[in-house]
Amino acid sequence: MDSMLTFIVIFAVWFVLNRFILPRFGIPTCMSQSCSLEREQEEKNTKAE
């Protein structure tokens, strides 16, 4: 049970870090939906050519 709690805590910290903390410092993460924006911009650029 203790190892399961450790896993849940580590996962929760990872989720909060990637979803909220890193984007505030300007580090893009896919969880902050910055990956989809880059893909859309790349697709628009390739269609324009």
GIWO-V948685 format. One record per residue. PSI is psi in whole degrees, -180 to 180 (* if undefined). Layout:
BEGIN
psi:PSI
psi:PSI
END
This chain:
BEGIN
psi:-36
psi:-38
psi:-34
psi:-41
psi:-40
psi:-45
psi:-44
psi:-42
psi:-45
psi:-43
psi:-42
psi:-41
psi:-43
psi:-44
psi:-49
psi:-40
psi:-48
psi:-29
psi:-35
psi:-47
psi:-52
psi:-42
psi:-30
psi:-28
psi:5
psi:12
psi:114
psi:137
psi:156
psi:-27
psi:-22
psi:13
psi:22
psi:-23
psi:-41
psi:-32
psi:-41
psi:-40
psi:-43
psi:-40
psi:-40
psi:-40
psi:-40
psi:-40
psi:-40
psi:-32
psi:-33
psi:-26
psi:*
END
